[in-house]
Amino acid sequence: MKKRVTFTMDEETIEGLKKVSDETMIPQARLVEQAVKEIIEKHSKESK
């Protein structure tokens, strides 16, 4: 199940996200979700 969340980001990051989304045709939410999953995965490996 997915749940809506709200984050605050600097304008440069938002513009970069929009650009990547436009270029790849991947929705911004999916890009953010994938990035967060990668961070969680990396952190899990480092803390073992």
C-alpha positions as CSV (number, residue, x, y, z in Angstrom):
1,M,0.0,0.0,0.0
2,K,1.3,3.5,-0.9
3,K,0.9,6.5,1.3
4,R,1.2,10.2,0.4
5,V,4.0,12.1,2.1
6,T,5.2,15.7,1.9
7,F,8.9,16.8,1.8
8,T,10.6,20.2,1.5
9,M,13.5,20.4,-1.0
10,D,15.6,23.2,-2.3
11,E,14.7,24.6,-5.7
12,E,17.8,23.3,-7.4
13,T,16.9,19.7,-6.4
14,I,13.4,20.1,-7.5
15,E,14.4,21.4,-10.9
16,G,16.9,18.6,-11.3
17,L,14.2,16.0,-10.4
18,K,11.8,17.6,-12.9
19,K,14.5,17.5,-15.6
20,V,15.3,13.8,-15.0
21,S,11.6,13.0,-14.9
22,D,11.0,14.8,-18.2
23,E,14.0,13.2,-19.9
24,T,13.3,9.7,-18.7
25,M,9.5,9.8,-18.7
26,I,9.6,8.3,-15.2
27,P,7.3,10.0,-12.7
28,Q,8.9,12.1,-10.1
29,A,7.4,10.1,-7.3
30,R,8.9,6.9,-8.7
31,L,12.3,8.5,-9.0
32,V,12.2,9.7,-5.4
33,E,10.9,6.3,-4.2
34,Q,13.8,4.5,-6.0
35,A,16.4,6.9,-4.6
36,V,15.1,6.5,-1.0
37,K,15.1,2.7,-1.4
38,E,18.8,2.8,-2.6
39,I,19.7,4.9,0.5
40,I,17.9,2.5,2.8
41,E,19.7,-0.5,1.2
42,K,23.1,1.2,1.4
43,H,22.5,2.1,5.0
44,S,21.4,-1.4,5.9
45,K,24.6,-2.9,4.4
46,E,26.8,-0.3,6.2
47,S,25.3,-0.9,9.6
48,K,25.8,-4.7,9.5
